[in-house]
Amino acid sequence: MGTIITKKYSHLAEKKGLDKAFHLALAFFPLVKDVIKSGKLREISSFAVWEARHKMGLFSKNAYIRFDEHMPFILKEDDALASYNFDENTKDEAFEIKLTRNWKLFHRDSHNTIYGCLADDNTVLYKSIDNGKTLEKLHTFKWVIKAIFISQEDVIFVDTKGEIYRSDDAGKSFLLSLNLSEKDSSIFHHYGMTQIPDGRLFIGEYGNVAKEGLWANIAYIYGSSDLGKSWERSDFLKKQGVNKHVHMIKYSKVLDRLILADGDNKKQLWISKDLIKFKFSQNPWNLVTKFHIQMGGYTSMVEHDNKMIFGTDYLGGTNFLVESYDGKKFTKKVIPDPYRRSPIHDLIRRGNEIWSVLNNPNSKDAKSLLMMSNNGGKSWKRVIEYDGTKHLIMINSGDLSAAKRISFAITAMVEGGGERGVCYEIRDKEFNG
């Protein structure tokens, strides 16, 4: 419902002066009605406070993330996707960006073997032992592959339409591991499945499943102590009033705890209690954000320099990068215009670099961005800027550790509802192979 409201009223943010005031007046009562009906009042209230603080200059200069003077590469609508040359924009950097195999998404195991699917062949799982130069076809699934996760024991998990499959023989065979609560449910990107040091696995259920004009409540958490052979399901979030789904469940090395973020109306952040004693039946979570304006609902997270960095999911509102060393005190930085209204959907490490994608599919004025920091988030380099209504950039490397190579897909929206895309790799300039 939040996405629907954002699409319906996002044009208001792009109006100027008296024209904006006129259209706001016309839309006021329908907007209030839609907000109350959707249960979004507490979220919209936070949006209004942040918007006012930004417009009135009440955020200090240091409250915004800082970009260096480097100008980004600008994607243009009529460009040939496979012909981008980023050399000029990366000539002074330690990394280069080069065209690579057209992955939709992939994950590396402990031996650096890639398991992934291709953008134009997204029901088939492939294996590569040479960084994608050659592929071995492993398994064809009935539905599109939505996520891939590989455990520390190299057990492979593949998420398709409402089903999770597992393989403990390097992809030679797959068995159904888990049925999610709805056939259209899934794992959210790279952030919906995790493992803690003792081997236990956890999944958060995600999906936009409509039933009788409302979103189905699928906010379930799943846990397995036998590497996915069996699962226990918890409806803890539903009992706490969460109305839709789970954005993220990730293990934090910094805290030695699980981090949990629910989505839609409440957008709360939870941190688990002691993992040694962690049991679903014993309410093992501590609520961090009791009020929406404290922020939560994160859709991305990375750890670097003994701190956690979160990205907010406030489509059409004000977005923030949020840092914490202890899970108690949080420092937020505002994303400046023209990227402020673009949710932070990716955060990933490459060595000592942090890479992030901010994407807004609804507004031409709210620019989208691929950015990078090599100083732990103190400042950021704008690498690629684009119009999110015409293109989508998504980091498709599933391994969130500090890999030498990561890659991202650029997808262009084609008139009539189609799309076409390519994949680029970010790697060290001196890296050979």
Buried (B, 14 or more C-beta within 10 A) or exposed (E): BBEEBBBBBBBBBEEEEEEBEEBBEEBEEEBEEBBEEBBBEBBBBBBEEBBEBBEEEEBEEEBBBEBEEBEBBEBEEEEEBEEBEBEEBBEEBEBBBBBBBBBBBBBBBEEBBBBBBBBEBBBBBBBBEEBBEEBEEBBEBEBEBBBBBBBEEBBBBBBBBBBBBBBBEBBEEBEEBBEBBBEBBBBBBBBBBBBBEEBBBBBBBBBBBEEEEBBBBBBBBBBBEEBBEEBEBBBBBBEBEBBBBBBBBBBBEBBEBBBBBBBBBBBBBBBBBEBEEBEBEEEBBBEBBEEBEBBBBBBBBBBBEEBBBBBBBBBBBBBBBBBBBEBEEBEBBBBBEBBBBBBBBBBBBBEEBBBBBBBBBBBEBBBBBBBBBBEBBEEBBBBBBBBBBBBBBBBBBBBBEBBEBBBBBBBBBEEEEEEEBBBBBBBBEEEEE
